[in-house]
Amino acid sequence: MAGEGSAIRSGSPRRARSRRRGEEVRDNPDRWMASYMDVVTVLMCLFIVLYAMSTVDEDRYEALRLSLATGFGRDETELVEDTGLLISEEFAGDEDLTIFEEDEDAEELEDELIIAQQEYDDLMELKQELRRRLEEAGHEESVDFTLDEQGLHVHLVGAETFFDPYESTLSEDGVEIMGIVAPVIAPTDRFFEVGGHADERQPLHTYPTNWELSSARATSALRELVEEGDVDPTRIVSVGYGHEHPMSDELWRNRRVDVSILSDQPDQVRDLLPEISDAAQAGEELSLEALLEASD
């Protein structure tokens, strides 16, 4: 019995192995699903990558690039940034890529030109209003106007003497002109500068040098604008220039004050104001093409 049981037990594993071999030989009709699922997974990864690249974040893009490069066994490639794009180092010197930078510069310059033209028009409107009021009061020859990158300057350098020698008190004509200027500039939200000037002779009394004398003249005009003309005192300053900025060989014409209506635009916009003014005086309009040619 023991031998018979042993024979039966020893034969059972062999029959089981035979049955398993038979099962393995048969074809599985669902094997195609494994390949299909692999394809679907790859397509899903592809679309995820395409979606991620559709909104470029430089940091994430760089991390993705390095990850893919490492995954495919490639060495890291240095990237350089050019006009906001990540470009492979070997292509960074390609002349064709400079078109991006040129287009960006042209668009920026065009925007600055539009702003500068509007600023010029606003300043010219103030100038025309000042000139109209001065003509009505009979002081059209008492004031000169200039425009530069700082803004519009109103120079009291007419036929009248606005200050006696070595004195800082405005004459009656000077007071009247300040009364004309104030109502025009006071309503604006601009900043102003009153610059005082002296002739080249050094003061004999009261003031040690022309610096003190010119500063006192600027302060005298400023007080007239603020106290009588209601100009906002937080928007106006006085500056003494001594005798360093003469406008004439005639000494009395250099005893003057300048009221400057300052531009609050960025430097690159204000730098265009003199060019726009020169073009306007020539009866032309400053164009973007002319600026681009000048910049080249």
Rosetta silent file (secondary structure, phi, psi, omega in degrees, C-alpha in Angstrom):
SEQUENCE: MAGEGSAIRSGSPRRARSRRRGEEVRDNPDRWMASYMDVVTVLMCLFIVLYAMSTVDEDRYEALRLSLATGFGRDETELVEDTGLLISEEFAGDEDLTIFEEDEDAEELEDELIIAQQEYDDLMELKQELRRRLEEAGHEESVDFTLDEQGLHVHLVGAETFFDPYESTLSEDGVEIMGIVAPVIAPTDRFFEVGGHADERQPLHTYPTNWELSSARATSALRELVEEGDVDPTRIVSVGYGHEHPMSDELWRNRRVDVSILSDQPDQVRDLLPEISDAAQAGEELSLEALLEASD
SCORE:     score description
SCORE:     0.000 S_00000001
   1 L     0.000  -39.458  179.298    0.000    0.000    0.000 S_00000001
   2 H   -63.816  -40.604 -179.526    2.838    2.294    0.830 S_00000001
   3 H   -68.213  -36.677  179.931    4.421    1.663   -2.538 S_00000001
   4 H   -66.361  -39.250  178.107    1.160    2.091   -4.318 S_00000001
   5 H   -66.278  -36.038  179.498    0.534    5.414   -2.571 S_00000001
   6 H   -65.766  -38.086  179.920    4.002    6.549   -3.418 S_00000001
   7 H   -64.618  -39.704 -179.632    3.457    5.792   -7.077 S_00000001
   8 H   -67.292  -43.167 -179.406    0.257    7.730   -7.106 S_00000001
   9 H   -66.250  -37.855 -178.953    1.777   10.738   -5.386 S_00000001
  10 H   -70.410  -24.304 -179.282    4.841   10.699   -7.613 S_00000001
  11 H   -85.054  -22.538 -176.366    2.714   10.651  -10.765 S_00000001
  12 H   -62.734  -47.286  179.967    0.428   13.573   -9.892 S_00000001
  13 H   -58.764  -36.575 -178.395    2.949   16.458  -10.443 S_00000001
  14 H   -64.224  -41.738  179.387    3.829   15.178  -13.907 S_00000001
  15 H   -65.710  -36.632  179.247    0.187   15.225  -15.019 S_00000001
  16 H   -64.787  -41.514  179.709   -0.230   18.807  -13.624 S_00000001
  17 H   -65.333  -36.361  178.492    2.790   20.038  -15.526 S_00000001
  18 H   -63.638  -41.390  179.225    1.449   18.501  -18.716 S_00000001
  19 H   -64.373  -39.133  179.490   -1.850   20.290  -18.285 S_00000001
  20 H   -65.124  -40.201  178.731   -0.100   23.655  -17.759 S_00000001
  21 H   -61.331  -39.352  178.787    1.984   23.212  -20.899 S_00000001
  22 H   -64.245  -38.553  178.995   -1.159   22.589  -22.881 S_00000001
  23 H   -68.173  -37.122 -178.673   -2.762   25.712  -21.536 S_00000001
  24 H   -68.874  -30.236 -177.878    0.303   27.840  -22.377 S_00000001
  25 H   -69.195  -31.142 -177.078    0.363   26.635  -25.939 S_00000001
  26 L   -66.661  141.725  178.997   -3.175   27.894  -26.606 S_00000001
  27 L   -72.489  143.088  175.956   -3.430   31.484  -28.098 S_00000001
  28 L   -97.537  115.736 -175.781   -4.875   34.296  -25.950 S_00000001
  29 L   -70.489  -10.326 -177.988   -7.378   36.298  -28.088 S_00000001
  30 L  -100.952   10.081 -177.607   -6.980   39.390  -25.846 S_00000001
  31 L   -63.762  -27.159 -179.017   -3.227   39.894  -26.275 S_00000001
  32 H   -63.383  -23.326 -178.105   -3.838   42.789  -28.717 S_00000001
  33 H   -66.382  -30.853  179.000   -5.188   44.872  -25.834 S_00000001
  34 H   -63.996  -45.198  178.506   -1.728   45.106  -24.260 S_00000001
  35 H   -65.721  -40.312  179.681   -0.263   46.671  -27.403 S_00000001
  36 H   -61.932  -42.744  179.074   -3.255   48.969  -27.770 S_00000001
  37 H   -64.940  -35.473  176.070   -2.921   50.190  -24.193 S_00000001
  38 H   -62.240  -43.319  179.810    0.791   50.905  -24.782 S_00000001
  39 H   -64.077  -43.898  179.499   -0.074   53.049  -27.823 S_00000001
  40 H   -61.940  -40.500  179.299   -2.768   54.931  -25.907 S_00000001
  41 H   -63.662  -43.185  179.065   -0.356   55.596  -23.052 S_00000001
  42 H   -63.967  -42.364  178.543    2.302   56.957  -25.424 S_00000001
  43 H   -63.468  -40.710  178.430   -0.246   59.211  -27.154 S_00000001
  44 H   -61.096  -44.226  177.875   -1.447   60.517  -23.803 S_00000001
  45 H   -61.807  -38.347  179.472    2.149   61.383  -22.808 S_00000001
  46 H   -62.217  -46.249 -178.618    2.639   63.119  -26.178 S_00000001
  47 H   -69.107  -31.937  175.668   -0.427   65.328  -25.733 S_00000001
  48 H   -64.364  -43.316  178.419    0.539   66.179  -22.172 S_00000001
  49 H   -63.992  -42.783  179.247    3.951   67.331  -23.392 S_00000001
  50 H   -63.523  -40.086  177.732    2.378   69.353  -26.226 S_00000001
  51 H   -64.709  -42.324  179.883   -0.028   71.001  -23.798 S_00000001
  52 H   -62.918  -34.778 -178.415    2.773   71.835  -21.400 S_00000001
  53 H   -80.314  -15.979 -178.299    4.774   73.424  -24.246 S_00000001
  54 H   -69.441  -27.387  173.899    1.822   75.478  -25.488 S_00000001
  55 L  -118.056   97.211 -170.158    2.200   77.854  -22.506 S_00000001
  56 L   -75.855  120.139  168.048    5.952   78.305  -22.186 S_00000001
  57 L  -111.519  118.708 -170.330    7.314   78.747  -18.723 S_00000001
  58 H   -57.160  -42.641 -178.367   11.060   79.148  -19.049 S_00000001
  59 H   -65.343  -45.523  179.874   11.912   77.365  -15.808 S_00000001
  60 H   -68.123  -37.471  178.747    9.603   74.434  -16.532 S_00000001
  61 H   -62.333  -41.957  179.638   10.713   74.308  -20.157 S_00000001
  62 H   -64.971  -42.437  178.686   14.328   74.127  -19.088 S_00000001
  63 H   -63.132  -41.105  177.910   13.562   71.358  -16.586 S_00000001
  64 H   -63.609  -42.410 -179.013   11.649   69.422  -19.266 S_00000001
  65 H   -61.707  -45.431 -179.791   14.471   69.846  -21.768 S_00000001
  66 H   -65.151  -38.371  179.969   17.073   68.545  -19.342 S_00000001
  67 H   -64.636  -45.116  178.979   14.834   65.642  -18.342 S_00000001
  68 H   -65.917  -39.528  179.658   14.255   64.595  -21.951 S_00000001
  69 H   -63.509  -41.520  178.481   17.920   64.995  -22.812 S_00000001
  70 H   -66.808  -40.239 -178.689   18.931   62.811  -19.891 S_00000001
  71 H   -63.352  -33.741  179.629   16.256   60.250  -20.733 S_00000001
  72 L   -93.207    6.612  174.158   17.539   59.879  -24.301 S_00000001
  73 L    75.796   25.290  179.687   21.151   59.710  -23.149 S_00000001
  74 L  -101.166  152.879  176.484   22.250   63.056  -24.610 S_00000001
  75 L   -73.029  153.454  178.741   24.601   65.537  -23.050 S_00000001
  76 L   -66.503  139.248  177.987   23.150   68.803  -21.741 S_00000001
  77 L  -109.227  128.975  179.090   23.138   71.660  -24.262 S_00000001
  78 L   -68.227  135.626  177.205   23.667   75.189  -23.033 S_00000001
  79 E  -112.162  146.444  174.924   20.782   77.536  -23.847 S_00000001
  80 E  -119.418  152.812 -178.460   20.951   81.261  -24.153 S_00000001
  81 E   -97.763  128.808 -179.001   18.063   83.690  -23.808 S_00000001
  82 E  -138.710  111.738 -179.833   17.351   85.929  -26.777 S_00000001
  83 L    52.512   40.855  174.488   14.324   88.267  -26.794 S_00000001
  84 L    85.691    0.081  179.662   12.459   86.040  -24.371 S_00000001
  85 E  -110.988  147.135  174.341   13.087   82.768  -26.279 S_00000001
  86 E   -90.950  120.460 -173.658   15.315   79.876  -25.247 S_00000001
  87 E  -126.640  137.446  179.558   17.646   79.142  -28.146 S_00000001
  88 E   -60.464  144.161 -171.857   20.268   76.491  -28.439 S_00000001
  89 H   -59.186  -36.427 -177.399   23.787   77.870  -28.083 S_00000001
  90 H   -67.652  -17.335  178.830   24.900   76.706  -31.518 S_00000001
  91 H  -104.302   -2.396 -173.487   22.129   78.822  -33.094 S_00000001
  92 L   -64.353  -27.425 -178.286   22.471   81.869  -30.867 S_00000001
  93 L   -91.731    3.437 -178.462   24.777   83.652  -33.271 S_00000001
  94 L   -65.484  128.651 -176.720   22.590   83.115  -36.310 S_00000001
  95 H   -64.069  -28.083 -178.675   21.910   86.459  -37.987 S_00000001
  96 H   -63.860  -26.429 -177.732   18.339   85.431  -38.826 S_00000001
  97 H   -73.455  -17.919 -179.694   17.468   85.428  -35.131 S_00000001
  98 H   -67.275  -14.029  179.931   18.207   89.163  -34.822 S_00000001
  99 H   -63.659  -32.289  178.097   14.908   89.858  -36.579 S_00000001
 100 H   -63.062  -46.444 -179.189   13.103   89.141  -33.309 S_00000001
 101 H   -66.192  -40.410 -179.711   15.116   91.776  -31.486 S_00000001
 102 H   -64.010  -42.730  178.839   14.765   94.291  -34.326 S_00000001
 103 H   -63.541  -41.285 -179.994   10.993   93.889  -34.434 S_00000001
 104 H   -64.720  -42.508  178.607   10.760   94.293  -30.677 S_00000001
 105 H   -63.552  -39.855 -179.513   12.914   97.447  -30.756 S_00000001
 106 H   -64.946  -41.770  179.113   10.809   98.902  -33.565 S_00000001
 107 H   -65.174  -41.151  179.400    7.570   98.282  -31.666 S_00000001
 108 H   -64.965  -42.743  179.261    9.002   99.821  -28.505 S_00000001
 109 H   -65.342  -36.756  178.210   10.275  102.860  -30.398 S_00000001
 110 H   -64.026  -42.359  177.513    6.901  103.291  -32.095 S_00000001
 111 H   -62.478  -43.005  179.188    5.149  103.301  -28.714 S_00000001
 112 H   -64.007  -38.714  179.520    7.617  105.859  -27.370 S_00000001
 113 H   -64.668  -40.560  178.808    7.120  108.064  -30.437 S_00000001
 114 H   -62.658  -44.747  179.725    3.334  108.027  -29.980 S_00000001
 115 H   -65.747  -42.156 -179.649    3.674  109.031  -26.314 S_00000001
 116 H   -64.816  -37.839  178.396    6.263  111.698  -27.134 S_00000001
 117 H   -64.996  -40.638  177.401    4.055  113.184  -29.849 S_00000001
 118 H   -65.060  -40.158  178.385    1.150  113.417  -27.401 S_00000001
 119 H   -64.432  -41.938  177.632    3.422  115.037  -24.817 S_00000001
 120 H   -61.356  -44.570  179.720    4.647  117.534  -27.413 S_00000001
 121 H   -61.568  -40.614  179.705    1.066  118.394  -28.399 S_00000001
 122 H   -64.480  -42.729  179.738    0.111  118.962  -24.743 S_00000001
 123 H   -67.221  -38.071  178.952    3.075  121.283  -24.166 S_00000001
 124 H   -67.577  -31.480  176.713    2.356  123.186  -27.378 S_00000001
 125 H   -65.063  -41.070  175.722   -1.226  123.670  -26.258 S_00000001
 126 H   -64.519  -40.553  179.380    0.033  125.314  -23.058 S_00000001
 127 H   -62.066  -45.538 -179.320    2.420  127.456  -25.084 S_00000001
 128 H   -63.020  -38.549  178.755   -0.334  128.673  -27.400 S_00000001
 129 H   -67.260  -41.243  177.079   -2.566  129.557  -24.459 S_00000001
 130 H   -62.625  -45.018 -179.225    0.258  131.476  -22.776 S_00000001
 131 H   -63.310  -40.211  179.473    1.075  133.320  -25.977 S_00000001
 132 H   -62.020  -44.909 -178.945   -2.577  134.243  -26.531 S_00000001
 133 H   -68.888  -35.993  177.997   -2.904  135.715  -23.047 S_00000001
 134 H   -66.382  -38.967  177.604    0.394  137.576  -23.334 S_00000001
 135 H   -64.105  -41.417  179.129   -0.726  139.117  -26.635 S_00000001
 136 H   -62.790  -32.469 -179.233   -4.002  140.241  -25.079 S_00000001
 137 L   -90.796   -0.598  179.594   -2.046  141.936  -22.269 S_00000001
 138 L    79.064   21.614 -179.748    0.462  143.515  -24.659 S_00000001
 139 L  -115.466   27.537 -176.994    3.431  141.421  -23.449 S_00000001
 140 L   -63.586  -24.406  179.925    3.926  139.254  -26.510 S_00000001
 141 L   -92.579    2.887 -174.658    7.516  140.536  -26.844 S_00000001
 142 L   -91.403  -11.598 -172.438    8.308  139.962  -23.174 S_00000001
 143 E  -133.750  138.772  171.460    8.608  136.203  -23.255 S_00000001
 144 E  -113.589  150.332  179.198   10.527  133.657  -25.296 S_00000001
 145 E  -119.254  138.517  170.601    9.689  129.950  -25.464 S_00000001
 146 E  -136.601  156.165  178.318   12.023  127.003  -25.893 S_00000001
 147 E  -133.242  132.445  174.647   11.436  123.260  -25.696 S_00000001
 148 E  -140.720 -166.231 -176.462   13.940  120.542  -24.877 S_00000001
 149 L   -66.365  -14.305  176.800   13.987  117.120  -23.268 S_00000001
 150 L   -82.746  -32.134 -178.894   13.078  118.655  -19.903 S_00000001
 151 E   146.599 -152.998 -178.860    9.910  120.325  -21.125 S_00000001
 152 E   -98.114  129.870 -178.388    8.656  123.789  -22.100 S_00000001
 153 E  -112.776  130.584  178.002   10.608  126.815  -20.847 S_00000001
 154 E  -107.704  109.762 -175.682    9.097  130.293  -20.540 S_00000001
 155 E   -99.871  122.629  174.304   11.909  132.884  -20.522 S_00000001
 156 E   -86.209   82.864 -175.576   11.197  136.397  -19.225 S_00000001
 157 L  -133.390   35.073 -176.878   13.757  138.075  -21.481 S_00000001
 158 L   -81.125 -160.048 -176.062   11.719  140.713  -23.309 S_00000001
 159 L   -71.771  -21.034 -179.075   12.279  144.419  -23.762 S_00000001
 160 L   -81.584  153.528  173.013   11.365  145.153  -20.157 S_00000001
 161 L   -93.611  114.954 -175.175   13.831  144.957  -17.282 S_00000001
 162 L   -86.380  -18.886  177.577   12.343  142.528  -14.797 S_00000001
 163 L  -139.085  136.987  171.705   15.007  143.088  -12.127 S_00000001
 164 L   -72.681  157.753  179.171   17.071  146.103  -11.196 S_00000001
 165 L   -55.226  133.245  176.060   20.841  145.537  -10.938 S_00000001
 166 L    64.794   13.967 -179.129   21.775  143.529   -7.827 S_00000001
 167 L  -115.809  155.211 -178.501   18.101  143.337   -6.803 S_00000001
 168 L  -116.300    4.806 -179.096   15.767  140.345   -6.496 S_00000001
 169 L   -86.949  129.708  179.394   12.396  142.119   -6.439 S_00000001
 170 L   -65.293  141.190  174.568   10.256  141.612   -9.542 S_00000001
 171 L   -72.862  172.123  179.200    9.353  144.737  -11.480 S_00000001
 172 H   -60.307  -39.954  177.687    5.697  145.606  -12.128 S_00000001
 173 H   -63.551  -40.220  178.855    5.932  144.056  -15.583 S_00000001
 174 H   -62.902  -42.141  178.050    7.382  140.877  -14.075 S_00000001
 175 H   -62.851  -41.123 -179.727    4.572  140.665  -11.543 S_00000001
 176 H   -64.933  -39.796  179.811    1.991  141.139  -14.298 S_00000001
 177 H   -68.234  -38.647  175.267    3.528  138.397  -16.421 S_00000001
 178 H   -60.671  -34.382  177.538    3.577  136.007  -13.451 S_00000001
 179 H   -69.835  -21.642  176.143   -0.122  136.788  -13.087 S_00000001
 180 H   -84.457  -38.584 -176.832   -0.641  135.694  -16.707 S_00000001
 181 H   -70.772  -42.037 -172.524    1.422  132.517  -16.428 S_00000001
 182 H   -55.877  -49.292 -177.616   -0.073  131.243  -13.158 S_00000001
 183 H   -63.646  -20.498  179.958   -3.707  130.658  -14.301 S_00000001
 184 H   -81.731  -41.855 -174.243   -2.467  128.608  -17.259 S_00000001
 185 H   -90.421  -25.235 -175.035   -0.123  126.279  -15.400 S_00000001
 186 L   -59.607  -41.102 -177.452   -1.910  126.031  -12.027 S_00000001
 187 L   -70.791  -14.945 -177.639   -4.763  123.720  -13.181 S_00000001
 188 L   -78.185  164.860  177.202   -2.345  121.154  -14.631 S_00000001
 189 L  -102.468   24.999 -179.670   -0.894  118.258  -12.668 S_00000001
 190 L   -87.088  170.314  173.588    2.618  118.962  -13.876 S_00000001
 191 L  -103.859  153.467 -174.605    5.712  119.983  -11.935 S_00000001
 192 E  -132.471  153.788  175.113    7.411  123.335  -12.432 S_00000001
 193 E  -132.333  132.472  175.091   10.811  124.872  -11.924 S_00000001
 194 E  -107.398  115.123 -179.091   11.583  128.573  -11.559 S_00000001
 195 E  -103.937  125.079  178.289   15.180  129.286  -12.501 S_00000001
 196 E   -97.371  145.743 -177.109   16.795  132.573  -11.471 S_00000001
 197 L  -136.110  157.122  177.883   19.669  134.183  -13.410 S_00000001
 198 L  -134.412  161.541  173.458   22.044  137.123  -13.001 S_00000001
 199 L   -79.057  175.835 -170.819   24.386  139.030  -15.279 S_00000001
 200 L   -73.918  -11.462  178.744   28.109  138.418  -15.059 S_00000001
 201 L   -74.016  138.909  179.676   28.817  141.334  -12.712 S_00000001
 202 L   -79.842  143.413 -178.889   29.270  140.337   -9.100 S_00000001
 203 L   -60.919  146.466  179.599   26.894  141.902   -6.548 S_00000001
 204 L   -94.486  -22.306 -178.319   28.222  144.931   -4.617 S_00000001
 205 L  -156.501  171.189  176.729   25.972  144.521   -1.599 S_00000001
 206 L    69.320  -51.980 -176.504   23.219  142.394   -0.034 S_00000001
 207 L  -115.880  130.031 -177.811   24.235  139.191   -1.818 S_00000001
 208 L   -62.954  -41.913 -178.094   27.756  137.710   -1.573 S_00000001
 209 L  -139.755  175.475  177.435   27.689  136.141   -5.059 S_00000001
 210 H   -69.682  -18.298  176.015   25.456  135.731   -8.075 S_00000001
 211 H   -64.175  -49.113  178.494   24.387  132.343   -6.743 S_00000001
 212 H   -65.199  -39.650 -179.149   22.550  133.942   -3.850 S_00000001
 213 H   -64.987  -45.735 -179.300   21.227  136.740   -6.073 S_00000001
 214 H   -67.341  -36.454  177.207   19.864  134.354   -8.739 S_00000001
 215 H   -64.850  -39.364  178.911   18.331  132.107   -6.068 S_00000001
 216 H   -65.950  -37.363  177.783   16.598  135.123   -4.497 S_00000001
 217 H   -66.145  -41.368  178.118   15.187  136.117   -7.902 S_00000001
 218 H   -63.235  -42.040  179.713   13.861  132.593   -8.482 S_00000001
 219 H   -65.780  -36.650  178.435   12.266  132.580   -5.028 S_00000001
 220 H   -61.478  -44.424  178.711   10.679  135.971   -5.659 S_00000001
 221 H   -69.065  -38.775  179.014    8.996  134.685   -8.846 S_00000001
 222 H   -60.932  -44.691 -179.922    8.007  131.409   -7.158 S_00000001
 223 H   -62.473  -35.127  177.803    6.275  133.246   -4.320 S_00000001
 224 H   -64.694  -41.797 -179.687    4.341  135.304   -6.829 S_00000001
 225 H   -68.993  -38.595 -176.040    3.134  132.148   -8.579 S_00000001
 226 H   -80.765  -49.588 -172.878    2.230  130.328   -5.346 S_00000001
 227 H   -77.660  -34.034 -178.978    0.894  133.138   -3.170 S_00000001
 228 H  -105.045  -25.774 -175.404   -0.918  135.136   -5.836 S_00000001
 229 L  -104.756    0.570  176.264   -1.409  132.585   -8.614 S_00000001
 230 L    61.709   29.215  172.729   -2.532  129.556   -6.571 S_00000001
 231 L   -75.294  136.766 -178.197    0.106  127.240   -8.011 S_00000001
 232 L   -60.145  118.602 -177.934    0.424  124.103   -5.868 S_00000001
 233 H   -66.467  -17.579  178.785    3.542  124.655   -3.688 S_00000001
 234 H   -81.639   -5.480 -176.924    4.242  120.918   -3.658 S_00000001
 235 H  -115.972   14.647 -176.310    4.720  120.975   -7.440 S_00000001
 236 E  -139.877  142.740  177.937    7.131  123.860   -7.857 S_00000001
 237 E  -134.088  159.602  175.442   10.781  124.480   -6.947 S_00000001
 238 E  -118.334  143.566 -176.940   13.192  127.403   -7.352 S_00000001
 239 E  -137.207  135.643  175.529   16.784  127.099   -8.548 S_00000001
 240 E  -100.865  125.005 -177.571   19.562  129.667   -8.749 S_00000001
 241 L  -105.216    4.840 -178.579   21.848  129.388  -11.792 S_00000001
 242 L    62.912 -138.549  177.121   24.118  132.352  -11.082 S_00000001
 243 L  -112.328   23.555 -171.815   25.442  133.929  -14.285 S_00000001
 244 L   -82.367   -9.261 -177.374   26.344  130.589  -15.890 S_00000001
 245 L  -130.431   66.015  179.701   23.549  130.522  -18.492 S_00000001
 246 L   -70.429  149.030  177.110   23.470  133.896  -20.302 S_00000001
 247 L  -111.403   -5.054 -176.120   21.028  134.359  -23.182 S_00000001
 248 L  -158.726  159.022  173.284   22.430  137.624  -24.533 S_00000001
 249 L   -77.857  -15.728  177.447   25.486  139.850  -24.561 S_00000001
 250 L   -80.904  121.131 -172.492   23.300  142.596  -23.121 S_00000001
 251 H   -59.254  -42.407 -174.105   23.638  142.405  -19.347 S_00000001
 252 H   -64.533  -26.128  179.829   20.106  143.528  -18.539 S_00000001
 253 H   -74.968  -17.606  178.781   18.591  140.698  -20.609 S_00000001
 254 H   -90.581   -5.297  172.057   20.352  138.151  -18.423 S_00000001
 255 L   -86.405   88.181 -166.988   18.707  139.463  -15.259 S_00000001
 256 L  -148.839  173.385  168.026   15.768  137.137  -15.699 S_00000001
 257 E  -130.495  150.638  175.240   13.785  134.147  -14.496 S_00000001
 258 E  -118.090  130.144  173.806   12.681  131.075  -16.447 S_00000001
 259 E  -103.726  115.070 -176.668    9.494  129.204  -15.642 S_00000001
 260 E  -103.983  126.753  174.403    9.876  125.603  -16.820 S_00000001
 261 E   -95.662  105.779 -167.973    6.875  123.333  -17.353 S_00000001
 262 E   -83.622  145.607  173.805    8.480  119.948  -16.827 S_00000001
 263 L   -87.266  138.234  179.501    7.684  116.720  -18.639 S_00000001
 264 L  -105.154   17.701  179.858    7.036  113.712  -16.415 S_00000001
 265 L   -81.098  162.116  176.457    7.590  111.130  -19.146 S_00000001
 266 L   -60.324  159.847 -175.896   10.414  108.522  -19.066 S_00000001
 267 H   -55.861  -44.081 -176.256   13.827  109.597  -20.337 S_00000001
 268 H   -65.825  -25.855  176.022   13.554  107.717  -23.635 S_00000001
 269 H   -79.244  -46.176 -178.765   10.276  109.512  -24.391 S_00000001
 270 H   -63.111  -30.517  179.370   11.523  112.969  -23.352 S_00000001
 271 L   -64.138  -20.171 -179.790   14.623  112.524  -25.515 S_00000001
 272 L   -84.060  -14.784 -175.215   12.340  112.521  -28.572 S_00000001
 273 H   -60.524  -47.153  179.059   10.787  115.929  -27.793 S_00000001
 274 H   -60.971  -36.680  179.575   13.558  118.071  -29.394 S_00000001
 275 H   -67.378  -40.513  177.095   13.470  115.941  -32.551 S_00000001
 276 H   -63.973  -40.446  179.335    9.698  116.275  -32.807 S_00000001
 277 H   -64.021  -43.787  178.821   10.041  120.031  -32.271 S_00000001
 278 H   -61.800  -42.159  179.556   12.705  120.347  -34.995 S_00000001
 279 H   -65.780  -38.890  179.847   10.548  118.374  -37.418 S_00000001
 280 H   -65.389  -40.124  178.592    7.508  120.525  -36.598 S_00000001
 281 H   -65.386  -27.233  177.105    9.461  123.740  -37.232 S_00000001
 282 L   -87.156    4.674  179.950   10.437  122.340  -40.630 S_00000001
 283 L    75.577   22.949 -178.668    6.767  121.649  -41.369 S_00000001
 284 L  -121.784  174.184  175.692    7.221  117.910  -41.115 S_00000001
 285 L  -120.774  129.705 -178.800    6.200  115.109  -38.781 S_00000001
 286 L   -64.876  126.278 -176.338    8.810  112.902  -37.176 S_00000001
 287 L  -106.296  160.168  177.097    8.360  109.382  -38.540 S_00000001
 288 H   -64.484  -37.497 -179.703    9.306  105.995  -37.155 S_00000001
 289 H   -61.482  -41.277  179.606   11.387  105.289  -40.252 S_00000001
 290 H   -64.733  -38.517  178.002   13.482  108.411  -39.652 S_00000001
 291 H   -66.791  -40.558  179.317   14.118  107.375  -36.055 S_00000001
 292 H   -65.548  -39.924  177.359   15.117  103.866  -37.075 S_00000001
 293 H   -64.340  -39.955 -179.847   17.530  105.238  -39.677 S_00000001
 294 H   -67.430  -34.891 -179.624   19.016  107.608  -37.116 S_00000001
 295 H   -71.654  -27.269  177.216   19.438  104.785  -34.598 S_00000001
 296 L   -71.801    0.000    0.000   21.321  102.692  -37.189 S_00000001
